[in-house]
Amino acid sequence: MHLVRVLVVFVLLFGVFSSASAAGAYREGDSGEEITAIQSRLASLGYHPGGSDGDFGSLTTEAIKRFQQDRGLETDGVVGADTYRALLGREIPASRDGSSSTIRRVIQSASRYLGVPYVFGGTTPDGFDCSGFTRFVYGQSGIILPRTADAQYGVGQPVSYNRLQAGDLVFFSTYEEGVSHSGIYLGNGQFISATSSQGVAIASLGSGYWGARYIGARRVL
Protein backbone atom coordinates (compact mmCIF):
# COMPACT_ATOMS: atom_id res chain seq x y z
CA MET A 1 0.00 0.00 0.00
CA HIS A 2 2.88 2.34 0.81
CA LEU A 3 4.41 1.74 -2.65
CA VAL A 4 1.06 2.38 -4.34
CA ARG A 5 0.70 5.67 -2.47
CA VAL A 6 4.21 6.75 -3.45
CA LEU A 7 3.46 6.00 -7.12
CA VAL A 8 0.17 7.92 -6.92
CA VAL A 9 1.90 10.96 -5.43
CA PHE A 10 4.58 10.85 -8.15
CA VAL A 11 1.99 10.72 -10.94
CA LEU A 12 -0.08 13.52 -9.38
CA LEU A 13 2.88 15.79 -8.83
CA PHE A 14 4.00 15.23 -12.41
CA GLY A 15 0.57 16.54 -13.44
CA VAL A 16 1.00 19.57 -11.20
CA PHE A 17 4.39 20.39 -12.76
CA SER A 18 2.83 20.06 -16.22
CA SER A 19 0.01 22.40 -15.27
CA ALA A 20 2.41 24.89 -13.76
CA SER A 21 4.54 24.95 -16.91
CA ALA A 22 1.47 25.96 -18.92
CA ALA A 23 0.21 28.48 -16.38
CA GLY A 24 1.95 31.49 -17.93
CA ALA A 25 -0.92 32.32 -20.30
CA TYR A 26 -4.44 33.69 -20.14
CA ARG A 27 -7.29 32.28 -22.19
CA GLU A 28 -11.05 31.98 -22.47
CA GLY A 29 -12.58 30.87 -19.17
CA ASP A 30 -10.05 32.71 -16.99
CA SER A 31 -11.03 35.54 -14.66
CA GLY A 32 -9.44 38.05 -12.30
CA GLU A 33 -7.64 41.37 -12.10
CA GLU A 34 -5.16 40.53 -14.86
CA ILE A 35 -8.04 39.83 -17.24
CA THR A 36 -9.55 43.22 -16.35
CA ALA A 37 -6.22 44.89 -17.19
CA ILE A 38 -6.03 43.03 -20.50
CA GLN A 39 -9.60 43.99 -21.42
CA SER A 40 -9.07 47.62 -20.46
CA ARG A 41 -5.97 47.82 -22.63
CA LEU A 42 -7.75 46.19 -25.56
CA ALA A 43 -10.61 48.66 -25.24
CA SER A 44 -8.24 51.64 -25.14
CA LEU A 45 -6.69 50.41 -28.39
CA GLY A 46 -10.09 50.05 -30.04
CA TYR A 47 -10.43 46.26 -29.98
CA HIS A 48 -13.64 46.18 -27.89
CA PRO A 49 -13.40 43.00 -25.73
CA GLY A 50 -17.02 43.20 -24.58
CA GLY A 51 -16.36 45.09 -21.36
CA SER A 52 -13.74 45.10 -18.62
CA ASP A 53 -15.48 42.76 -16.19
CA GLY A 54 -12.51 40.46 -15.53
CA ASP A 55 -14.12 37.47 -17.28
CA PHE A 56 -12.28 36.18 -20.35
CA GLY A 57 -15.17 35.32 -22.66
CA SER A 58 -15.60 34.79 -26.39
CA LEU A 59 -15.64 38.55 -27.18
CA THR A 60 -12.31 38.98 -25.41
CA THR A 61 -10.92 36.02 -27.38
CA GLU A 62 -11.97 37.63 -30.66
CA ALA A 63 -10.50 40.97 -29.61
CA ILE A 64 -7.20 39.26 -28.76
CA LYS A 65 -7.17 37.54 -32.15
CA ARG A 66 -7.66 40.85 -33.96
CA PHE A 67 -4.88 42.43 -31.90
CA GLN A 68 -2.56 39.49 -32.60
CA GLN A 69 -3.28 39.60 -36.32
CA ASP A 70 -2.53 43.32 -36.48
CA ARG A 71 0.75 42.81 -34.59
CA GLY A 72 1.92 39.81 -36.61
CA LEU A 73 1.58 37.46 -33.65
CA GLU A 74 0.22 33.91 -33.59
CA THR A 75 -3.53 34.35 -33.92
CA ASP A 76 -4.76 31.89 -31.30
CA GLY A 77 -6.73 34.14 -28.94
CA VAL A 78 -4.46 33.17 -26.03
CA VAL A 79 -2.53 35.83 -24.13
CA GLY A 80 0.87 34.20 -23.86
CA ALA A 81 4.19 35.89 -23.15
CA ASP A 82 4.56 37.61 -26.55
CA THR A 83 0.96 38.86 -26.72
CA TYR A 84 1.04 40.02 -23.11
CA ARG A 85 4.27 41.95 -23.70
CA ALA A 86 2.95 43.57 -26.89
CA LEU A 87 -0.34 44.48 -25.24
CA LEU A 88 0.73 45.68 -21.79
CA GLY A 89 4.40 46.49 -22.27
CA ARG A 90 5.63 44.24 -19.47
CA GLU A 91 6.44 40.60 -18.85
CA ILE A 92 3.64 38.19 -18.03
CA PRO A 93 3.55 37.24 -14.33
CA ALA A 94 5.46 34.04 -13.57
CA SER A 95 2.55 32.71 -11.54
CA ARG A 96 -1.09 33.64 -11.89
CA ASP A 97 -3.37 31.08 -10.26
CA GLY A 98 -1.50 30.57 -7.01
CA SER A 99 1.78 29.14 -5.89
CA SER A 100 2.72 25.85 -7.54
CA SER A 101 4.40 24.86 -4.27
CA THR A 102 1.07 25.33 -2.46
CA ILE A 103 -0.67 23.21 -5.08
CA ARG A 104 1.94 20.48 -4.61
CA ARG A 105 1.39 20.56 -0.85
CA VAL A 106 -2.37 20.24 -1.31
CA ILE A 107 -1.98 17.27 -3.65
CA GLN A 108 0.56 15.60 -1.37
CA SER A 109 -1.69 16.09 1.64
CA ALA A 110 -4.78 14.79 -0.16
CA SER A 111 -3.05 11.65 -1.45
CA ARG A 112 -1.68 10.89 2.02
CA TYR A 113 -5.20 10.01 3.16
CA LEU A 114 -6.16 7.59 0.39
CA GLY A 115 -8.19 4.80 1.92
CA VAL A 116 -9.24 6.71 5.04
CA PRO A 117 -12.82 5.59 5.75
CA TYR A 118 -15.88 7.73 5.23
CA VAL A 119 -17.51 9.06 8.40
CA PHE A 120 -20.55 11.31 8.18
CA GLY A 121 -19.54 14.59 9.81
CA GLY A 122 -15.91 13.43 9.92
CA THR A 123 -13.23 16.12 9.80
CA THR A 124 -10.06 14.24 10.83
CA PRO A 125 -7.83 11.44 9.47
CA ASP A 126 -9.81 9.03 11.66
CA GLY A 127 -12.62 9.50 9.14
CA PHE A 128 -13.80 12.16 6.68
CA ASP A 129 -16.95 13.19 4.93
CA CYS A 130 -16.48 14.99 1.62
CA SER A 131 -16.32 18.59 2.81
CA GLY A 132 -14.52 17.62 5.99
CA PHE A 133 -11.80 16.13 3.79
CA THR A 134 -11.41 19.14 1.51
CA ARG A 135 -11.46 21.53 4.47
CA PHE A 136 -8.82 19.51 6.31
CA VAL A 137 -6.52 19.17 3.28
CA TYR A 138 -6.61 22.84 2.34
CA GLY A 139 -6.23 23.76 6.00
CA GLN A 140 -2.90 21.94 6.02
CA SER A 141 -1.68 24.64 3.60
CA GLY A 142 -3.19 27.50 5.57
CA ILE A 143 -6.31 27.88 3.42
CA ILE A 144 -9.47 27.88 5.53
CA LEU A 145 -12.61 26.68 3.77
CA PRO A 146 -16.21 26.68 5.04
CA ARG A 147 -17.38 23.45 6.61
CA THR A 148 -20.02 22.31 4.12
CA ALA A 149 -19.83 21.53 0.40
CA ASP A 150 -22.49 24.06 -0.58
CA ALA A 151 -20.73 26.79 1.42
CA GLN A 152 -17.39 25.87 -0.19
CA TYR A 153 -19.02 26.36 -3.58
CA GLY A 154 -19.45 30.02 -2.70
CA VAL A 155 -15.75 30.82 -2.23
CA GLY A 156 -12.94 31.48 -4.70
CA GLN A 157 -13.30 32.10 -8.42
CA PRO A 158 -15.51 30.01 -10.72
CA VAL A 159 -13.59 27.86 -13.20
CA SER A 160 -14.96 26.41 -16.43
CA TYR A 161 -14.64 22.67 -17.00
CA ASN A 162 -12.07 23.02 -19.78
CA ARG A 163 -9.88 25.30 -17.64
CA LEU A 164 -9.59 23.09 -14.58
CA GLN A 165 -6.17 22.92 -12.95
CA ALA A 166 -4.74 20.76 -10.21
CA GLY A 167 -5.80 22.08 -6.82
CA ASP A 168 -9.21 23.36 -7.93
CA LEU A 169 -12.26 22.38 -5.89
CA VAL A 170 -14.84 20.38 -7.86
CA PHE A 171 -18.50 20.01 -6.90
CA PHE A 172 -21.32 17.58 -7.54
CA SER A 173 -24.99 17.02 -6.84
CA THR A 174 -25.30 13.52 -5.36
CA TYR A 175 -27.80 12.63 -2.65
CA GLU A 176 -29.81 15.87 -2.77
CA GLU A 177 -30.55 18.73 -5.16
CA GLY A 178 -27.82 21.35 -5.37
CA VAL A 179 -24.22 21.02 -4.23
CA SER A 180 -23.81 18.03 -1.92
CA HIS A 181 -20.32 16.67 -2.67
CA SER A 182 -16.89 18.30 -3.00
CA GLY A 183 -13.49 17.05 -4.08
CA ILE A 184 -10.05 18.21 -5.23
CA TYR A 185 -9.07 18.15 -8.89
CA LEU A 186 -5.75 16.40 -9.49
CA GLY A 187 -5.27 17.00 -13.22
CA ASN A 188 -5.63 14.64 -16.18
CA GLY A 189 -9.37 14.29 -15.59
CA GLN A 190 -8.95 12.85 -12.08
CA PHE A 191 -10.12 14.09 -8.69
CA ILE A 192 -9.90 12.89 -5.10
CA SER A 193 -12.68 12.98 -2.54
CA ALA A 194 -14.12 11.22 0.51
CA THR A 195 -16.88 8.95 -0.77
CA SER A 196 -19.43 7.02 1.25
CA SER A 197 -18.70 3.83 -0.71
CA GLN A 198 -14.87 3.81 -0.79
CA GLY A 199 -13.66 6.39 1.68
CA VAL A 200 -10.98 8.71 0.31
CA ALA A 201 -10.48 7.64 -3.30
CA ILE A 202 -9.52 8.88 -6.75
CA ALA A 203 -12.10 8.88 -9.54
CA SER A 204 -12.53 10.11 -13.08
CA LEU A 205 -14.36 13.41 -13.42
CA GLY A 206 -15.87 12.24 -16.68
CA SER A 207 -17.09 8.84 -15.48
CA GLY A 208 -20.72 7.93 -15.94
CA TYR A 209 -21.56 8.53 -12.29
CA TRP A 210 -19.55 11.65 -11.54
CA GLY A 211 -19.83 13.22 -14.98
CA ALA A 212 -23.64 13.21 -14.76
CA ARG A 213 -23.52 14.84 -11.33
CA TYR A 214 -20.82 17.46 -11.91
CA ILE A 215 -21.97 21.02 -11.10
CA GLY A 216 -18.87 23.23 -11.28
CA ALA A 217 -15.51 24.20 -9.83
CA ARG A 218 -13.87 26.92 -7.78
CA ARG A 219 -10.26 28.09 -7.63
CA VAL A 220 -9.03 29.06 -4.17
CA LEU A 221 -5.25 28.78 -4.75
N, C-alpha and C positions, 0 to 999 in steps of 0.2 A: 504494500500500500504506500509505503514511504517513497519507493522508486516511482510509482505511478504519479504521485503528487509532484515530485521533482520534475518529471517530464511534462506534466500539465503546466506548471509554472514557467518552464522554459519556453513552451509553445506560446503561452499567453504573452509573455514578455517580448518575444520576437514580434508578435502582432502589435504591441505597443510601440516598439521601436519603429516599425514600418509606418504606423500612423503618424508618429512624431515627425518622421522624415518628410511626410507629405503635408505637414501642418502649415508650412509657410506659404499659404495661398488662401484667397477668399473666393467663394463661389456661391451659386444659387443655393438658398437654404440656410446660409449663415446669417447671423444677426449680431448687433452690438455697436459700440461706439466707433470702431474702425469702419464699419459699413456706412454709418452716418457720414463720416468724414469723406469716404469715397463718393457717396451719392452727392454730397454738397459740392465737391470739386467737379464732378461730372456736370452738375446743373450750372455751375458758374462758367463752364466752358461751352454750354449750349447743347449738351447731350441728353438732357431730360430723362433721368433715371426713374421717374414715377414718384418723386418725393424723396425726402431725406428722413425716413422713419427708422432707419437702422435695420431694415429687413431686406435681404438680398433676394429680390424676386425676379420674375422673368423680364420686367421692364428694365431693371438694372443690368441684367445680363445683356440685353440688346444694346443698351447704351455703352456698355464696356466694349462690345464687339465693334460698334461704330468708331469708338475712340481708338481701339487697337488697329483697325483697318486704316484710319487716317494717319496713324503714327508708324505704319509699316511693321506692326507687331503681329505675333501669332493671333489669329482671330478665333479664340476659343471661348470668350466670355468669362474667363477665369482671371482673377487679379493675382498673378504671380509676381515674382520679384521684378521683372522688367516692366510690366504694366504698372505696378505700384510705384516704381521709381519715376516713370514717365508722367504719371498722373499727379503724384503728391510731392515729388522732388526730394524724397528721402527713402531710406532703405526700409523694406518690409520688416515688421517686428519678428524677432527670432522665434517667439512663442506667442500664440494668440488665444488658445483655448484652455490655458492652464499649464502648470508645470508638468513636464513629462515625468519628472522624478516622483511627483505626487501621484500621478496616474499609475506608475509602476508600484508604488506602495499600496495603493488601493487594490490592484490586481493581486499582488502577493498576499495581502491580508485576506482577501476573499477566498483565494484558492487554498489557503491554510485550513479552512473550515469545511472543505469537501467531506461529505459523509456525516456531518453533525446532524443529529435527528431534528425533526420538526416538532416544535412545541408551541401550541397556540398561546400567544402572549409572550413567547420567549424572546429575551433580549441579550442572552449571554451564550458563550460557547458550550454551555450545558444543553442548550436547545434554543433554536430560533424560530420565529415565524418570519414571513417574508420581509416586512418592514423593519422588524427588529434586527434582522440580518444586515440590511442595507445601512441602517442607522449605526449599527455597531462598527461595520467595516469602514465607513466614511469617517466615523468618530476617531478611529485609530490614526487618521491623518489630519485630525484637527478640524474636520468639517462636520458641523452639527446639523443633522436633518430632523424634521418633525418625526413624530413617533409612528404615524399611520401612513399607509400607501397613498391614500387620497390627498393627505396633507403634503406629502413629499412631491406629489404631482404639481403642486402650486409653487414650487421654488425653482430657482435657476432660470435658464433660457430654454425655450422650446427648440427641439432639433427634429428636422425632417428625417424620415426613414433612411433615405439615401445619403444622409450626411452624418450618420452615427459614427462615433469614435469610441475607442476603448475608454472606460471610465464613466460613460453616460449612464444615467438611470433610465431604465425601460419599464413600461407600465402595461398592465393587462386588466381586462375585465373577466373574472373567473366565476366565483361563486355568487356574485350579486352584480346588479347593474352599476355601471360606473367603474372607477378605478378600485380594484380590490387585490392587486398583486404587483409587487415591484421587484426588480432585479438589477443587475449591473452588467452592462454590455462589455464584452471581452474583445470584440473585433472578430472579423471573419465569420459574421453571422451567428456567433455564439454569445450566450449570456449565462450568468450564474445567479441562482436564487435559492431561497429556502422553500421547498415544496412539501406539501402535506404527504405526498406519496413516497418521496425519496430522500427527504431531508435536503441538505445543501447539495445541489447538483448542477451540472452544466447541461444546457439544452440548446437546440437550434431555434433561433428567432423565427425562422420561416417554416417550422414544422406544422403539420396539420392542426395540432392542438393549439400551440402558442400563436401561430400566425393568424388564426381566426379570432384570437382574443386580444391581439395587440392593439393598444390605444394610442401610445405616443411615447416620447422620450424627453428628458430634461438634462441639460448640461450644467453641472454645479462646480466643475473643476476649471 
